[in-house]
Amino acid sequence: MAFQRRNTKKRFYQRRKVCRFCADSTLEINYKDGKALRPFITERGKIIPRRITGTCAKHQRTLSTAIKQARTIALLPYVGKLS
């Protein structure tokens, strides 16, 4: 017990993600714009959660509604590529 090891784990602080729709008011969530909605779904077709994308709760709700509407009219896939 000559030397004791102290808790030497370094703390990892991640920068707070900012909602891109709140930061730039010119961006609009529209279900007809499939290219704008594509970054918010995975390659398998799942909606990416807000803890990963950084969107606020208000815009995540409208975003998920827009993605679901775009899926209904076949602008976005329900599932990704089948192999």
N, C-alpha and C positions, 0 to 999 in steps of 0.2 A: 504494500500500500504506500510505496514511496511517492508515486505520483498518481493523481486521479485525473481521469479524462473528463473535461468539462463538455457541456453540450456545445459542440463547435459547428453545428449545422448552420449554414448561412440561410438567412431569410430570403425568399424569392418574392419580390413585389412586382406584380404584373400591373402595367398601366391600365387605367380604367378605360374601357371601350366606350366610345361615344356613338350615339345613334346617328347614322348618316342622314336620316330624314329630318331630324331635329336640327342638325348642324347646317344643312343646305335646304332652305325652304323651297328651292326651285324643283327639287326632286319630288316626283309624284308617284304614288303607288296606284297602278292601273292594271286591271286584270287583262287588258287587251295587249299589253306590252310584255310579251313572253321573254324577250332578251333581258329586260330589267329584272324580271323575277327569277331567272335562271341561277344567279349566284346564291340564292337563298334556299335552293334544294340540292340534295346530294346527287351523285351519279346514279344512285338507286331510286331516286324520286321522292325521298323523304324530305320533309320540311326541316331545315336546320334550326335548332332552338336558339333563343335570344341570348343565352349565356355565352354562346359561341360567336354569333354574328354581332352582338353588341347593340342591337336595336332596343328601343324602349318598349314598355308593355303596350302602350297605345298603338304604336306602329307595327308591332309584331302581330297584334290582333288583326289589323287591316291587311297586313301582308299575307297572313295565313288564309284569310277570306279570299283575297285576290288570287292566290295560288290555287285554291280549291275551285274558284270560278274558271280559271284558265285551264285547269284539268278537265272540267266539264265540257268545255267547247274545244278540247283537243289542241290547245296551244302548248301545254306542258304534259309530260307523261305521268301516268299514275305510278308506273314502275320504270326502272331503268332498262338498259339493254339486256335482253335475255340471251344467255349463252348456252 
